[in-house]
Amino acid sequence: MNVKEIVERHQRIALQFSGGKDSLALLYQMRPYWDRLTVYWLDTGDSFPETHELVEQLEQIVPHFERIEGRQPDVILAYGIPADIVPANATPIGIAAKGSGALIQDRYSCCMRSLMLPMHERMKADGITLVIRGQKASDRMRAPIKSGHVEDGIEYLFPLEGWDDSRVFAFLHEQGIALPRYYEVMRTSPDCMTCSAYWEDGRAAYLKRYHPEAYEEYQRRLNTISDATAEAITHFNMEIGG
């Protein structure tokens, strides 16, 4: 892909920044175009202090930097805490039928409602025609589109699409760019401190060490999920191979 040609076709350009390694590498790779683009970061309402610190540093050097207000606390209030397993009795219909229970939503729906929709709404409101992201083809989780995709009048550009994690880390090292502390323990960059899903990320160990208050809330939510799923898991284990 010819990044220069693509950028020159557009006047309203957004670089979506998450605070993770990929978007950080992307930001510095796109440094020659900083005067042409606006960096957007969405504060979920439950962002890590480490991410806030990084954002504050970038705001001092990036010419055009915008914060978007996320709505994670409101989404959880309305749709329940996120989890990787959602039992039937924790859905709105299940709770109505049972008469009580904890409301739980799947993790992707929570991310869509809390992060992705507010970000997309802002892109449309600001008249953005080119969105640049640090999405890679090797990512475990990624949007089901490729670089060059056009939707709702917005073109998507993924300059790191052919990279892998090792190349990202090597680039950041070469540039002398420090990563947030949570990469010392966690496997990915976290959007929300007390997210009760994405159990593979290693969140508990990091929160317990550096953010004990958030750790207590995180464990409270996990216990709620444990209680809600216990009956279904027991029945499942009796049925499988039975």
N, C-alpha and C positions, 0 to 999 in steps of 0.2 A: 504494500500500500504506500502511496505517496502522501504522507501526512501534510506536507506543505501545500500541495494542490487542494486537498480536502479543506483545510483550514481557510484557504484564500477564497473559497466559494461561499463562505458564510460570514455574516456580520454579528449574529447573536450566538455566542459559543459558551457552553457550560462545561467545566470540568468537575465531575462529581467526586468529592473527596470524602472518604469514610474514616480516615485515621489509621487504616491498616497499611501493611507493607506495600501492597500493590498500588494503591492510590498514591502513596507517598513516592514510590519510584516513578509513577506516571507523572506526577506533578513536576518532578525535577527533570524528567525527560522532555517535558513540554515547556521548559523554561524559556526557550527562544520565542515562545508565543504568549507569554504571560500578559503582554500588553493588549493582546487580541481577545483574551478569554476572561471569564469570571469563574472563580472557584466557589462552589457551593458545598457547604457542610451542613448536615442535618443533625441537630441536637435532639436526641430521642426524648429527652426529659429524664433520662436515667443513664446518661453517658458517664464514662469513667473520668475521674479527675485527670488521669494521665493523658486522655484524649483532649480534654479542655486545655491542658498545658501546651500540648503540641499545636493545637489550633491557634492559641494566643501567640505562639512564636511565629507561625506562618502568617498571621495577620499583619505582622510587622514588616514582612518582606514581599508578600504577594500584593500587587497593585489593586486587584479587584477581588475581594473576598466577601462572601455573603453567608450569613447563618440563616438556617431555616428552622422554625420551631416544629418539632415533632410532637406526637401525641400518644406516646406509649402509656403513660399513666391512665389517660382517658380510655384508651383501647382496652386495657386490662380490666378497668372498671366495668366496661360495657360487655366485653366478650370473654372475660376470664383470663387466668394466668396461662401462659403457653407451656406446652409439654410435647415430648416426642411420642407419647402414647396418650390417646384420648379415649377413655372408656365411654360406652353409650350412656351410662348414668350421669356423666358430667357434661353432657350436651344440653342445650336449652330444653329440648323435648324430654330428655331423660330426667332432668331435674323437675320438670312440670309433672311428669308421670309419677315420680317417686315422692314428690312433695318437699324435697330438700336436697342439699348437696352442693359441692363446690363446682363452679363453672370453669371449664377448661377449654382452651382452643388449641388447634394444632400450631406448630411453630411458624410455618410458612404464612399462614393467615395473619398471625400477629405481626410478622415483619412487613407484610404487604400493607396492612392497615396503619402501622406505626411509622414506617419509614418510606416505603416505595411510593405509596399514593401521595403523601405530602410532597415528596420530592418531585414527582411527575406534575402535580398540580402547579408547583412553583415554576417548573420549566415552561408550561403552557402560559401561565400568567405573565412571564417575562419575555415571551415571544422567542424563546430559544429555538434555533433550527439545527444546531449541532451539539450533541452530547458526547463527551469524551469520558470513558471509564477505564479503569484498570483491570477489566475482565480478561481472564486467560482461558484458552481452550482446555487447559489442564485442570481448571478449578473443579473441585468436588461439587460445589454449588455455583451455578451461574445462570444468567438469564438465557432463555431458549432462542437467542438470536445471535447473529454473527456481525462482525464489523461490516459496515456498509448498509445494514438494514435501515429502512425508512418506515416510520409509522407516525401517524398524526402530524405529518409535516416536519418531523424531527429525524435527522440522520444520526446514526450511532457509529462512533469511531472507537475502536479498541486497539490502540497501538501496541499493547503487550500481549495480544492474542496468541502469538506464537511462543511466548516465554513460558518457563516453568519457575517453580519457587527458587531453585538454586540460582537461576539467572537474576531473579529479583534481588535476592540477598547479596549476590556478587556486585550488582550495580550499586546498591545502597552503600556497600562497603567501599567501593571505588570512589564514590562521591563523598565519603566521610559523613554520611547521614545516620544519625542514631535513631534506633527504633524505640517506641515506648516500652516501658519496663515489663508490661504484661507478656511480651514475647519470650521472656525468660522462662515462663511457666506454661502459658496457654498456647494452644496449637494454632489459633487464629485470632484475628483482632475482634474484640467483642464490641457490640453496639450498645448493649444495656448491661449495667452492673448486676442487676438482680434477675436477669432473664432466667427462667426456670426450665428452659429447653436447651437444645444443643449440648447434651450430656457428654459428648465426646471431646469437648473443648478444654476440660481440665480447670473449670472455673473455681471449684470449691477450694482447691489448694491455694490459689492465688488470693482469693478474697479472704480466706482465713488468715493468711500471712500479712496482707497489706490493708485490708478494709474489713475489720471485724464486725462493724455494725451492718454493713451490706451482707456479710457472710451469714449473720443471724437471720436476716430477712430471706436470703436465698434458701437456707435450710428450712425455714418455715414453709416456704412455697413447695419445696421438694417433699416435705412431710405431708402436705395437703395432697399432692399428686400420688404419693405412696398409698395414702389411705383410700383415695378414690379409685385406684387401679387394683388394689389388693384382691378384691373379690373376683374381678374379671380374670386376673392372672391365675388365681387359684383354679378357677373353672377351666381355663385354657390348658393348664398343665395336666389336669385330670383327663382332658379329652385327647390331647396330642399323644398318639401312640397307644391310646386306650383300647 
